Amino acid sequence: MLTTDILRAALKTALAATHAGPPALPSNPFFGVGPISDGSTDEVDRRLRRLEFEHWLHATYRKTDDRGNDIGGYTVSELARSMHRGEPADSILLDMMRSIHRYFGLPVLNRLAVGLGGGHSGFTTCIQHLMTLNDPDQQVYIDTPAPESDHNNPAGFFRQSWATQITDLCRLSRNGTTKRLHFSNNEGSIPSANTLEELGIRLFIGVGHETTGATSYTAAEVAGLLEWLARDPAGRHAIIDATSLLGAMPWPVNLISEVMAKCCLFMPLQKAIGGVSGYFTASFTPQALAQIERNIATPSWAIPRQLSLTVPQDPTRPLSSPRSIEQGPFYDAGTDRMTGGVINTFSLLAFAETTFGLRQIEQHIGPASALNARSTSNRAAVESWVADNPLFTFSVIDPEKRGTAVTLLQVNDPEFKELHARILTRAKQLLGQTGITHPNGRHEAGLGAALYLNAFPGMPGDFRAWIGGVRETADIHALLDNLHYAWLRAKVLVIAEELVARGEQVPDPVIPAHPIATVDTSLAESCAKLAAILGGIATSATPTQTELYARYATRVQELTHELQQLTYESSSTVSL
């Protein structure tokens, strides 16, 4: 029972602990499901990165005349009009696939598929191609609890969705059966090689780790999976959702190399490296490709054309012709070519941004091994911080099972258990842009420190955050300090609300300084207009630049004069 005295004492303690004001902000507030961004730290950084990308794109993808002479580069404006056939589309697609295959160290014999649709549709596509109902010997193991089971009852739909999707495929298909499906009792767990063998498993599906469960596979689990595969390479396959696992593998280098070589990996890159989502890539071993060919000869289900990895060998007989991967949407590293194209219109800019993003990461962070190492370091940073801040605990108890891409924390404030949910809601409002309003009507502005830290329904945790290798370790520390601060400030608010509801008087809460830089609107608009004009001229083809200079010279002079005046007039109010 929270007495008035307990509430007042806790209020005093929380106010004292937050008196100095908010901690330093992370460079990027997007700690949600994954970066799904270009990693920019602010508007200026984003525009500079965009400018660098546009210059790179213009220099990399060139136009030629009928004799093969260079006649200039493609502009972003031209590519934004979605020329998804011919050049430069073919080169942009090939460059992206080549870069992904090389950067993540995939072996030459493993082919990399590409498709549109992102997470759920992409991973389902992989499963549909590797799983069959027509082979009674193919037992399937899924590393997540069965839907609507005792182990999964508290979970919401999204957390159960992969298990549900696989179950629906099997039970709703003609002559379907779910009897060959085996589910884990825990999220993201791999049985031993002997257990998988005793169950007769022929296909392992890994989806319960990192994004879903905030867990990682242990080195022992991975070694066991690889041993199981090695006992029958042609007849056993593993397809793993590497959406978050990519660049966040905390195992010895030899194990990581074997996983990349011997497992099929589903890899939409917007979480591993950031960037625009909406497409996926998937790596398949030679043995898995052979399995796909067998499965498609006697298909268990229809696969939408835009998601199919196989193509009719005789294009004039799309219904009756045998289908094959040979003209599918794959990158073949052995011949350095795409064996087929992408069905439906894709964004050239999204693909080019991935290639550019990989090169930026390689330049600033290093190879994929550096991403893996930094993810592990970030997990260690969280563990060190939690050890010094007993208000927080890990939802995943086993240290080796804790995710290196996703961490899940819960607040250990048992005295305020009955107010826990209210404080948590207010803390997340303060962490974002919404802010919180105290009982006296005073508004405390949002920190803009971290957005969308929600744990999946049914998961034992309060804050779920992305800590993968694309994040600086300093950002992880800043995130955690802001979580602590936001909880205490939210606690101040909720306690004050409780006291007011009991008819008690509460002190006027001091709102810690949270300076927000303000810029005159006219100054901002003039800057944007001048940047747009000069940027457009700079990225245009050389013969056109002279014409554009002449066309916009007067406007440039006018804007320059406006900026001089506005800067002088606003110098006392602008915070830079």
PyMOL commands that set and color helices and strands:
alter all, ss='L'
color gray80, all
select helices_A, chain A and resi 4-17+43-60+76-80+89-103+119-130+157-172+193-198+219-230+253-262+286-297+305-307+325-327+348-364+368-388+399-401+414-431+473-501+521-538+542-570
alter helices_A, ss='H'
color red, helices_A
select strands_A, chain A and resi 62-64+70-73+111-116+139-142+181-183+201-206+237-241+264-267+279-284+311-312+323-324+330-332+337-338+392-394+406-411+436-437+443-444+463-466
alter strands_A, ss='S'
color yellow, strands_A
deselect
rebuild
show_as cartoon
